[in-house]
């Protein structure tokens, strides 16, 4: 039977030892960076220790030679595109705490959104306004209406904002089999032309639908995969 031994908390740990441990965790994750949640799960010292020592998480990442986003200069559109990606991965509208606590879900923290827009609810409202405003690649202009007959009015490629509109409209559910990441995280969703692009179908909201990868592949060449 082993003897009982108390564990003495180490003090005055050298900065480089802490930074080396931060790099170790990033290497184990096979990433160029590391979030606070990821470090708490694998690190030897804890995210709180790093924040107490270096004041800011990004400062610690920079000193460790790891990648970190300059959140102050990130365009709103990039934040919204990241939110749309998180929405798709979850298969539902994200809750604020999921942004920080779900590994691999978001490139940006909940705090980043709250600082930019004021709160998570205000973030969602700003996202909704952004998605619904302006022309998408599927909309036609007055000039497009004058295009000679037979010429395509839209591009085949679906931009991320139009894709987000389709996925959210369809509740991130496959319109053929009902699969969704909300039920099964392994489900991958595609946005598909209902009338194939190859057969004259346009890239407009009304001609797009959400399909899982299995159903989309199953349709073979009847539909263009997006």
trRosetta pair geometry for C-beta under 8 A, 3 or more apart (Angstrom, degrees):
i j d omega theta_ij theta_ji phi_ij phi_ji
10 13 5.6 71 124 -66 117 102
13 17 5.4 -109 173 74 95 128
13 18 5.9 101 119 -51 119 99
13 45 6.9 -147 76 -107 168 135
13 49 7.9 20 44 175 138 131
14 17 4.6 94 67 -1 89 103
14 18 7.4 -161 96 -3 51 83
15 18 5.8 -62 -158 38 37 109
15 19 6.1 29 152 -15 73 110
15 53 6.8 166 -111 167 82 130
15 54 7.9 105 -140 -72 106 99
15 63 7.5 -61 165 150 119 145
16 19 5.5 -55 -141 42 35 110
16 20 6.0 42 156 -26 67 104
17 20 5.7 -49 -144 33 29 114
17 21 6.7 30 153 -19 60 103
18 21 5.8 -56 -155 33 32 110
18 22 6.6 35 147 -21 64 103
18 45 5.7 -35 -124 16 92 165
18 49 7.0 -143 -129 126 129 112
18 50 6.2 163 172 -99 124 81
18 53 6.3 60 87 67 174 167
18 60 7.8 -75 129 -147 112 116
19 22 5.4 -49 -150 32 37 116
19 23 6.6 38 150 -18 66 101
19 60 7.0 -159 -102 -168 82 79
19 63 5.7 -96 -110 115 136 99
19 64 4.2 -167 -162 -94 92 85
20 23 5.6 -51 -152 36 34 112
20 24 6.4 42 147 -26 64 102
20 64 7.9 -168 -60 -134 24 97
21 24 5.3 -45 -149 29 37 118
21 25 6.7 38 153 -20 64 99
21 43 5.8 90 145 -150 114 86
21 44 5.0 -99 -145 29 146 108
21 45 6.2 114 85 1 157 107
22 25 6.0 -51 -154 32 32 109
22 26 6.7 31 150 -16 63 105
22 34 6.1 -166 -172 51 80 146
22 39 6.6 -15 -122 -117 77 128
22 43 7.0 8 -90 -114 56 122
22 50 6.9 95 -78 -110 124 141
22 60 6.2 -171 -98 154 167 109
22 61 7.3 -139 160 -97 138 53
22 64 4.6 -84 89 -105 126 159
22 66 6.9 -108 135 -15 109 142
23 26 5.6 -56 -150 38 36 112
23 27 6.3 38 151 -22 68 105
23 64 5.2 -168 -56 -179 89 110
23 65 6.9 21 -95 57 121 99
23 66 6.7 -163 -99 -57 71 109
24 27 5.6 -56 -151 35 31 113
24 28 6.4 32 152 -20 65 104
25 28 5.6 -52 -149 34 33 112
25 29 6.4 26 153 -13 65 109
25 34 5.1 76 103 -127 110 151
25 38 6.5 138 159 133 121 97
25 39 5.4 95 119 -111 171 69
25 42 4.7 137 -128 96 104 121
25 43 5.3 -36 -62 -76 144 80
26 29 5.7 -62 -149 43 31 108
26 31 5.4 -102 -162 76 77 81
26 32 6.8 16 -180 -173 125 11
26 33 6.2 -124 -124 144 122 5
26 34 4.4 -105 -76 -46 86 110
26 64 7.8 138 -3 133 140 134
26 66 5.5 -159 -75 -116 166 131
27 30 7.3 28 -180 -77 35 39
28 42 6.2 -162 77 -178 147 153
29 34 6.4 144 23 -103 148 87
29 38 6.1 16 -80 -175 149 139
29 42 7.6 -165 -50 20 99 163
31 34 6.6 140 83 -71 122 62
32 66 6.2 153 159 -160 60 74
32 67 4.0 43 126 1 110 124
33 61 6.1 15 -140 -147 91 133
33 66 5.0 123 -108 161 56 111
33 67 4.4 -84 -56 69 105 85
33 68 6.1 137 -123 -77 126 55
34 38 5.2 -130 -165 87 78 125
34 39 5.4 86 148 -60 119 96
34 61 7.1 -175 45 -105 80 102
34 66 6.5 -40 9 -175 89 163
35 38 4.6 95 54 7 80 103
35 39 7.0 -147 93 -5 41 86
35 109 7.7 150 -143 -80 112 100
36 39 5.8 -57 -147 37 31 109
36 40 6.3 34 155 -22 65 105
36 47 4.0 70 -157 -135 89 153
36 51 7.9 19 -117 -49 124 117
36 57 5.9 -77 -63 -111 103 143
37 40 5.8 -54 -150 32 30 112
37 41 6.7 27 153 -18 62 107
37 47 7.8 -7 -53 -42 24 151
37 100 6.4 147 -45 164 130 76
37 101 6.4 167 -114 -118 150 43
37 103 6.8 -145 110 -84 128 80
38 41 5.8 -60 -156 34 32 112
38 42 6.5 -16 163 17 67 113
38 103 6.8 102 -80 -123 92 106
39 42 6.5 -83 -140 56 29 82
39 43 4.2 21 180 -28 77 132
39 46 7.5 111 128 -158 98 20
39 47 5.1 117 83 -73 118 89
39 50 7.0 -17 140 -1 158 148
40 43 6.5 -25 -79 31 18 108
40 46 6.0 37 -116 -139 73 64
40 47 5.0 -47 -60 -10 93 108
43 46 6.2 -178 92 -55 118 23
43 47 7.2 124 39 -51 150 61
43 50 7.9 -51 176 -33 164 125
45 49 4.2 -102 154 72 102 151
45 50 6.6 112 99 -46 119 82
46 49 4.7 97 69 1 87 103
46 50 7.3 -157 100 -4 50 85
47 50 5.6 -56 -153 37 40 112
47 51 6.2 37 152 -18 72 106
47 57 7.4 -6 -162 -104 103 111
48 51 5.7 -55 -145 39 32 109
48 52 6.2 33 155 -21 66 106
49 52 5.8 -55 -147 35 29 111
49 53 6.3 21 156 -15 64 111
50 53 5.9 -62 -147 40 29 107
50 54 5.9 -21 173 24 69 112
50 57 7.0 63 117 -113 119 66
50 60 4.9 32 178 -107 113 165
51 54 6.9 -73 -123 58 22 76
51 55 6.9 12 -173 -169 58 7
51 56 7.4 34 -135 -98 75 12
51 57 6.4 -25 -89 -64 90 75
51 60 7.7 -81 -77 -25 44 137
53 60 7.5 80 82 -93 100 115
54 57 7.8 103 90 -95 117 21
54 59 4.7 -173 160 98 108 110
54 60 4.1 139 67 -68 162 88
54 63 6.7 -138 -127 17 138 141
55 59 6.0 22 66 38 88 153
56 59 4.1 93 68 -2 94 108
56 60 7.2 -163 94 -6 53 81
57 60 5.8 -55 -157 34 36 110
57 61 6.5 35 149 -18 68 105
57 68 7.8 169 119 -131 81 131
58 61 5.5 -52 -147 37 36 114
58 62 6.2 39 154 -22 67 104
58 68 4.5 134 -141 170 83 148
58 69 7.9 -93 -112 60 120 50
58 71 7.8 -128 -66 -1 147 105
59 62 5.7 -53 -148 35 30 112
59 63 6.4 26 155 -15 64 107
60 63 5.9 -57 -146 39 30 108
60 64 6.1 25 156 -15 65 112
61 64 5.8 -63 -146 42 28 109
61 66 4.4 -87 -165 75 81 107
61 67 7.1 -49 167 79 122 27
61 68 4.0 121 98 -60 140 123
62 65 7.8 43 176 -67 30 22
62 66 7.5 -89 -65 56 21 67
62 68 5.9 -71 -56 22 78 137
69 74 6.3 26 166 -66 120 124
69 107 6.8 91 -41 153 150 102
69 108 6.9 -74 71 -92 157 84
70 73 4.7 11 115 32 113 108
70 74 7.0 168 91 -41 63 79
71 74 5.5 -35 -147 0 41 120
71 108 6.7 120 -118 -135 107 108
71 112 4.9 -119 -152 -125 135 112
71 115 7.7 68 137 67 128 136
74 78 5.2 -112 -178 76 91 129
74 79 5.9 100 129 -52 119 94
74 108 7.1 177 116 -91 174 138
74 112 7.5 16 44 -176 145 128
75 78 4.8 98 63 2 82 100
75 79 7.4 -148 99 -2 47 85
76 79 5.6 -58 -155 38 38 112
76 80 6.1 35 151 -18 71 108
76 116 7.3 160 -104 171 81 135
76 126 7.5 -99 -163 153 124 126
76 130 7.1 -158 139 -97 116 148
77 80 5.6 -56 -146 39 33 111
77 81 6.2 35 154 -22 67 104
77 130 7.5 -177 -102 -172 65 139
78 81 5.7 -49 -143 35 32 112
78 82 6.4 35 154 -19 62 104
79 82 5.7 -55 -152 36 30 113
79 83 6.5 32 149 -21 64 105
79 108 6.2 -38 -123 32 83 164
79 112 7.2 -156 -120 131 118 113
79 113 6.6 147 -172 -98 125 81
79 116 6.5 -113 -100 73 173 170
80 83 5.4 -51 -148 34 35 114
80 84 6.4 39 152 -21 66 101
80 126 7.8 -119 -87 119 111 91
80 127 5.3 161 -129 -122 95 82
80 130 5.2 -82 -118 95 161 155
80 131 7.4 -168 -180 -57 127 82
81 84 5.6 -49 -149 34 34 113
81 85 6.5 37 150 -20 63 104
81 160 5.3 34 -130 126 102 155
82 85 5.6 -53 -151 34 33 114
82 86 6.5 34 151 -19 65 103
82 106 5.9 80 162 -148 111 80
82 107 5.2 -103 -130 35 134 102
82 108 5.7 85 118 14 162 107
83 86 5.6 -51 -148 35 34 112
83 87 6.3 40 150 -24 65 104
83 94 7.1 -128 -157 28 78 133
83 106 7.7 20 -90 -119 49 113
83 113 7.7 94 -79 -102 119 134
83 123 7.3 -175 -100 157 150 111
83 127 5.5 -91 101 -113 153 142
84 87 5.5 -49 -149 32 33 117
84 88 6.5 33 152 -19 63 104
84 127 7.7 174 -57 -164 79 119
84 131 7.7 135 -85 -92 119 119
84 160 6.2 131 87 164 152 103
84 161 7.7 -131 -72 -104 163 43
84 163 7.6 100 161 91 135 93
84 164 3.9 -67 -140 -101 130 128
84 167 7.7 114 -172 57 93 136
85 88 5.7 -54 -151 35 32 112
85 89 6.5 32 152 -20 65 105
85 106 7.9 140 83 -106 101 60
86 89 5.7 -53 -147 35 33 112
86 90 6.3 22 159 -10 66 109
86 94 5.1 3 129 -55 118 146
86 98 7.7 139 175 115 121 108
86 99 6.7 5 -153 -107 162 77
86 105 5.0 62 -130 167 98 90
86 106 5.0 1 -80 -76 132 91
87 90 6.2 -65 -150 43 25 103
87 92 7.3 -118 -159 93 68 22
87 93 6.3 -9 -128 -111 101 40
87 94 5.9 -103 -84 -20 63 95
87 164 7.2 71 65 -143 137 97
87 167 7.1 126 114 115 109 127
87 168 6.8 -10 150 -81 144 96
87 172 7.1 -156 147 -62 81 136
88 91 7.4 27 -176 -72 30 44
88 164 7.7 -102 -50 -111 108 71
88 167 5.5 -33 -98 -178 94 161
88 172 6.2 176 -128 -118 49 119
88 181 7.2 84 155 13 50 149
88 189 6.0 -132 -165 52 100 125
89 104 8.0 -156 -167 117 157 89
89 105 5.9 -170 88 -132 145 74
89 181 6.0 -148 172 162 31 163
89 185 7.9 21 175 -148 76 85
90 93 7.9 -70 91 67 134 11
90 94 5.7 141 8 -83 158 78
90 98 6.8 49 -95 154 143 151
90 102 7.5 18 -84 159 106 175
90 105 7.1 37 -54 -138 99 120
90 172 7.7 51 88 119 62 175
90 181 6.1 140 131 109 12 120
90 182 6.4 41 150 -86 64 76
91 172 4.2 -177 -149 122 57 135
91 173 7.6 80 -165 -69 103 61
91 180 4.3 115 -161 165 136 94
91 181 3.4 -177 -43 64 112 80
91 182 3.2 -131 98 -30 123 77
91 183 7.1 -94 118 5 166 62
91 187 7.2 50 -77 73 133 124
91 189 7.7 140 -100 -32 84 134
92 171 7.7 6 -103 -173 67 77
92 172 6.4 -119 -56 42 42 138
92 182 4.7 75 -29 -93 108 127
93 124 7.3 46 -167 -131 119 129
94 98 5.0 -137 -162 74 90 125
94 99 6.1 82 158 -61 137 83
94 105 7.5 132 -119 166 133 133
94 106 8.0 79 -146 -57 165 124
95 98 4.8 95 60 -6 78 108
96 99 6.0 -46 -169 11 41 114
96 110 5.2 80 180 -138 86 127
96 113 7.9 -146 -131 76 91 135
96 114 8.0 56 -148 -61 127 108
96 120 3.7 -73 -85 -96 121 162
97 100 6.3 -62 -163 43 46 100
97 101 5.5 9 156 4 81 125
97 110 7.0 -9 -96 -70 30 155
98 101 6.0 -75 -124 55 30 92
98 102 4.8 14 -174 -13 77 122
98 105 6.4 -91 150 135 87 173
99 102 7.3 -18 -86 33 8 97
99 105 6.5 -137 -131 101 37 123
99 106 4.7 -1 -156 8 77 157
99 108 7.6 -30 180 93 118 67
99 109 6.7 110 131 -168 108 35
99 110 4.4 132 76 -70 126 83
99 113 7.1 -62 -173 7 173 136
100 106 7.8 -43 -64 52 34 126
100 109 5.7 40 -95 -150 92 81
100 110 4.8 -58 -36 -7 107 110
100 111 8.0 63 -78 -11 124 82
102 105 3.9 50 97 -26 109 138
102 106 7.6 82 70 0 95 89
106 109 7.4 141 106 -84 123 23
108 112 4.2 -92 176 66 108 153
108 113 6.7 115 121 -42 119 85
109 112 4.9 116 58 -6 72 98
109 113 7.7 -140 101 3 50 82
110 113 5.9 -59 -161 38 39 108
110 114 6.1 35 148 -18 72 110
110 120 6.7 -27 -159 -83 100 112
111 114 5.5 -56 -140 41 34 111
111 115 6.0 34 160 -20 68 106
112 115 6.1 -56 -148 36 25 108
112 116 6.4 17 156 -14 61 112
113 116 5.9 -62 -146 40 30 107
113 117 5.9 -22 174 24 69 111
113 120 6.4 59 111 -106 126 63
113 123 4.4 19 174 -101 115 150
114 117 7.0 -75 -126 57 20 76
114 118 6.9 -66 -167 108 56 15
114 119 5.8 18 -132 -114 84 28
114 120 6.4 -31 -80 -50 89 66
114 123 7.3 -67 -75 -41 45 124
116 123 7.4 74 76 -100 99 98
117 122 4.5 -178 145 111 101 102
117 123 4.3 141 61 -80 152 66
117 126 5.2 -126 -129 3 133 148
118 122 4.3 10 65 53 105 162
118 123 7.9 -168 51 -43 65 70
119 122 4.6 94 52 10 80 103
119 123 7.0 -129 97 -9 44 86
120 123 5.3 -48 -152 29 36 119
120 124 6.7 37 152 -19 66 100
121 124 5.8 -51 -152 33 34 111
121 125 6.5 32 151 -16 65 105
122 125 5.6 -52 -145 39 36 112
122 126 6.2 38 154 -20 67 105
123 126 5.8 -58 -148 38 28 110
123 127 6.2 32 151 -22 64 107
124 127 5.5 -51 -146 35 31 116
124 128 6.4 35 153 -21 64 103
125 128 5.6 -48 -148 33 32 113
125 129 6.5 32 153 -17 63 104
126 129 5.7 -54 -149 37 32 111
126 130 6.3 33 152 -20 65 107
127 130 5.7 -56 -147 36 29 111
127 131 6.3 28 157 -19 65 107
128 131 5.9 -56 -146 35 28 109
128 132 6.2 9 162 -5 64 115
129 132 6.2 -70 -145 46 25 100
129 133 5.8 20 162 -22 66 120
130 133 6.1 -62 -136 35 23 107
130 161 7.7 -114 137 -127 86 119
131 161 5.9 -180 -133 -160 64 89
131 164 5.7 -106 -126 102 123 125
131 165 5.9 159 173 -75 109 84
131 168 7.5 28 169 24 163 152
132 165 7.8 121 -86 -105 58 112
135 139 4.3 -126 -153 68 90 133
135 141 7.1 -5 -120 -70 164 91
136 139 5.4 102 50 -7 66 101
136 159 6.2 -159 -165 54 88 118
136 161 5.5 -147 -113 94 106 109
136 162 4.2 122 177 -69 142 101
136 165 7.2 -85 -65 1 161 144
136 205 7.7 89 58 -51 145 98
137 154 6.5 101 145 -162 76 96
137 155 5.4 -57 176 45 120 111
137 157 6.9 -47 144 90 165 78
137 158 7.0 -177 65 -137 129 34
137 159 4.6 130 -8 -8 123 112
137 162 6.0 -90 40 -17 88 143
137 203 6.2 -21 113 114 99 130
138 154 5.4 19 -130 -135 49 145
138 158 7.7 11 -53 -124 110 75
138 162 5.3 117 -5 -126 116 147
138 202 6.9 113 -152 143 88 95
138 203 4.6 -124 -99 120 91 72
138 204 4.0 149 173 -102 115 46
138 205 6.0 148 99 -28 152 63
138 208 7.6 -88 -94 -20 157 129
139 204 7.2 102 -76 -121 43 91
140 144 3.9 -131 -162 89 90 139
140 145 6.1 107 144 -58 124 74
140 153 5.1 -21 -98 171 121 125
140 154 7.2 -89 -71 -64 85 88
141 144 4.8 105 48 2 67 100
141 145 7.3 -119 100 -9 42 84
142 145 5.7 -47 -156 23 36 116
142 146 7.3 28 150 -14 62 103
143 146 6.0 -65 -164 34 38 107
143 147 7.7 62 140 -46 64 83
144 147 5.6 -19 -166 -16 49 116
144 153 5.1 87 175 -153 117 94
147 151 4.8 -113 161 77 116 122
147 153 6.2 178 42 -97 146 77
148 151 5.5 74 68 -1 76 120
152 155 8.0 107 129 -83 125 27
152 202 7.3 163 -159 -108 87 84
153 202 6.2 -7 60 -126 99 130
154 202 4.8 96 27 -166 128 92
154 203 4.3 -152 134 46 133 89
154 204 6.4 -157 -46 -49 161 80
155 203 6.0 -41 77 34 53 149
156 197 4.9 62 -126 -153 100 156
156 203 6.2 155 -140 -49 20 130
156 224 7.1 -83 -164 146 112 161
157 203 7.3 14 68 -114 29 165
157 226 7.8 138 -142 -141 42 102
158 162 5.3 -122 -168 87 84 117
158 163 5.0 104 136 -65 115 93
158 166 7.8 -28 -170 2 140 141
158 191 5.5 -126 113 94 168 132
158 203 5.8 -157 -85 -156 75 119
158 208 6.9 110 -115 -117 137 143
158 226 5.0 43 11 -174 127 141
159 162 5.2 87 59 14 77 102
159 163 6.9 -141 98 -7 36 94
160 163 5.3 -56 -145 40 34 117
160 164 6.2 40 155 -24 67 102
161 164 5.7 -48 -149 31 31 112
161 165 6.7 36 149 -22 61 101
162 165 5.5 -48 -152 30 36 116
162 166 6.7 35 151 -18 65 102
162 191 7.9 140 117 157 84 162
162 203 7.3 64 137 160 162 97
162 205 6.8 -133 -155 -78 93 78
162 208 7.3 110 155 10 103 169
163 166 5.9 -55 -153 34 33 110
163 167 6.3 28 154 -16 67 109
163 191 4.8 -141 -132 -12 84 155
163 226 7.7 -160 -103 133 110 125
164 167 5.8 -57 -143 40 32 109
164 168 6.0 24 162 -13 68 111
165 168 6.2 -62 -144 42 23 104
165 169 6.0 26 158 -21 62 113
165 205 6.0 -61 119 -114 132 113
166 169 5.8 -58 -145 37 26 113
166 170 6.2 5 162 0 64 113
166 191 4.9 95 82 -130 149 119
166 205 6.7 -165 -77 -139 83 71
166 208 4.6 -74 -104 120 140 121
166 209 6.8 -161 -170 -116 117 12
166 210 5.9 159 142 -55 96 85
167 170 6.2 -70 -146 50 24 97
167 172 5.3 31 178 -87 91 71
167 189 6.4 99 -120 127 111 146
167 191 6.7 -82 -53 -76 86 107
167 210 5.6 104 -109 -93 56 127
168 171 7.4 33 -173 -80 34 31
168 172 7.3 7 -90 -41 36 83
169 205 7.6 99 -15 -169 164 108
170 173 5.7 -135 150 50 87 73
170 175 6.1 -72 -147 -62 133 101
170 209 6.6 102 -78 -160 149 63
170 210 3.9 -168 84 12 154 126
171 180 7.5 -36 123 -112 85 142
172 180 5.4 93 118 -146 85 104
172 181 6.4 -57 157 31 125 96
172 182 6.6 109 95 -19 122 107
172 189 6.2 -102 -157 -56 75 164
172 210 6.7 -148 -131 -165 27 161
173 178 5.9 -17 -178 -149 108 48
173 179 7.3 154 -158 75 61 33
173 180 4.6 -39 -102 -73 67 117
173 210 6.5 99 70 95 40 134
174 177 5.0 0 102 51 133 77
174 178 6.0 -48 66 11 88 10
174 179 4.4 27 10 47 130 80
174 180 6.8 -146 -1 -62 77 62
174 187 7.5 -117 -31 -170 117 129
174 189 6.9 -149 -71 -115 78 87
174 210 6.2 -121 -105 124 35 87
174 211 5.3 52 -143 -148 87 39
174 212 3.9 -40 -82 -19 137 92
174 215 5.6 127 -171 16 130 144
175 209 4.8 -57 13 175 153 121
175 210 5.7 122 -23 66 96 70
175 211 6.2 -61 35 -79 86 68
176 211 5.9 32 3 -127 112 94
176 212 7.6 -112 51 24 101 87
176 215 4.2 158 58 -154 140 149
177 212 6.4 -55 49 22 115 126
177 214 7.4 -17 16 82 153 115
177 215 5.5 -162 -5 -64 110 129
179 183 6.9 -127 -155 62 53 122
179 184 6.4 -48 -159 42 94 121
179 187 4.7 -178 154 -124 111 138
179 212 4.4 10 71 -54 128 149
179 214 7.4 65 15 37 160 118
179 215 7.7 180 25 -15 120 118
180 183 5.0 84 65 11 86 97
180 184 7.2 119 74 32 45 74
180 187 6.1 133 131 82 9 160
180 189 7.8 16 -129 -69 54 121
181 184 6.8 -87 -126 78 31 50
181 185 5.6 46 -162 -122 81 41
181 187 4.9 -141 -72 67 58 101
181 188 8.0 60 -72 -84 105 28
181 189 6.9 -83 -24 -22 106 109
183 187 7.3 45 65 -8 83 142
184 187 4.8 93 85 -26 96 104
187 212 5.4 -69 -163 -128 99 120
187 213 7.8 175 -169 14 56 91
188 212 6.6 102 69 -163 52 72
188 213 4.3 23 77 -24 105 125
189 210 5.6 -16 -167 -166 117 101
189 211 7.3 144 -155 80 66 32
189 212 6.0 -56 -99 -103 56 52
189 213 7.5 -111 -83 -35 12 74
190 210 7.5 147 77 -156 44 52
190 211 5.3 -24 64 71 94 84
190 212 7.3 83 15 -180 84 11
190 213 5.9 106 -24 -86 111 60
190 216 4.6 8 50 -54 143 163
190 225 6.3 -46 -173 -159 153 80
190 226 5.9 137 177 66 97 70
191 208 5.5 8 177 -175 101 116
191 209 7.4 161 -155 79 60 29
191 210 6.3 -36 -102 -97 63 58
191 211 7.8 137 -113 25 16 76
191 226 5.0 -55 80 86 76 129
192 208 6.9 145 72 -155 39 64
192 209 5.5 -33 64 66 91 80
192 210 7.5 124 17 -127 90 10
192 211 4.6 14 -6 11 137 122
192 216 5.5 -160 -77 -117 132 106
192 219 7.5 92 -161 35 149 156
192 223 5.3 29 -177 155 114 137
192 224 7.4 161 -154 77 69 57
192 225 6.9 -35 -110 -119 89 43
192 226 6.0 -174 -92 20 39 103
193 196 5.4 105 98 -121 122 32
193 197 5.1 167 -23 -36 173 79
193 201 4.6 127 173 109 121 141
193 203 7.1 -69 -95 -92 108 64
193 207 5.9 3 -152 142 74 100
193 208 6.4 -43 -100 -98 44 65
193 223 5.9 178 68 -162 77 89
193 224 5.1 29 27 48 124 99
193 226 6.9 111 -23 -33 81 122
194 201 6.7 -178 68 -143 60 143
194 207 5.1 -133 36 -166 99 58
194 208 6.8 -133 -16 -78 89 13
194 209 5.4 81 -69 -8 95 114
194 223 7.5 -37 -132 -121 15 120
195 199 6.1 -111 171 84 83 108
195 200 6.8 -41 143 81 120 74
195 201 3.2 168 97 -90 83 113
195 202 7.9 25 73 16 113 55
195 207 5.6 -61 33 -150 92 114
196 199 4.4 73 68 16 96 101
196 201 5.3 148 75 11 20 127
196 222 6.5 -150 -51 154 131 43
196 223 5.1 -149 -86 -122 93 41
196 224 5.2 121 -152 -15 84 86
197 200 7.9 170 -169 36 28 9
197 201 5.3 -80 -74 66 36 91
197 202 8.0 91 -112 -96 71 15
197 203 7.2 15 -97 -56 111 88
197 224 4.5 -13 23 -1 105 154
198 201 8.0 10 35 25 43 95
198 221 7.8 -24 41 175 158 89
198 224 6.1 144 -14 -59 93 109
201 207 5.1 169 -173 179 100 138
201 224 7.8 -161 62 16 124 115
202 207 5.5 122 66 25 68 155
203 207 7.2 -112 -110 76 16 117
203 208 7.2 43 -154 -61 56 116
204 207 5.1 70 58 19 79 102
204 208 7.2 -161 88 -13 35 98
205 208 6.0 -71 -146 34 29 109
211 215 4.6 -125 -171 88 104 111
211 216 4.2 131 108 -64 128 90
211 219 7.5 -35 -164 -12 166 131
212 215 5.1 85 55 15 80 100
212 216 6.8 -150 89 -8 37 92
213 216 5.7 -58 -141 39 30 113
213 217 6.2 27 161 -15 66 107
214 217 6.2 -60 -150 39 25 105
214 218 6.2 28 151 -24 61 113
215 218 5.2 -55 -145 36 33 119
215 219 6.7 40 155 -29 64 97
216 219 6.0 -48 -159 20 32 111
216 223 7.0 -101 -152 87 72 126
216 225 5.6 98 159 -116 119 94
217 220 7.5 39 166 -72 46 42
217 225 7.5 28 -81 -93 58 134
219 222 4.8 -104 167 58 89 107
219 223 4.5 6 123 21 142 112
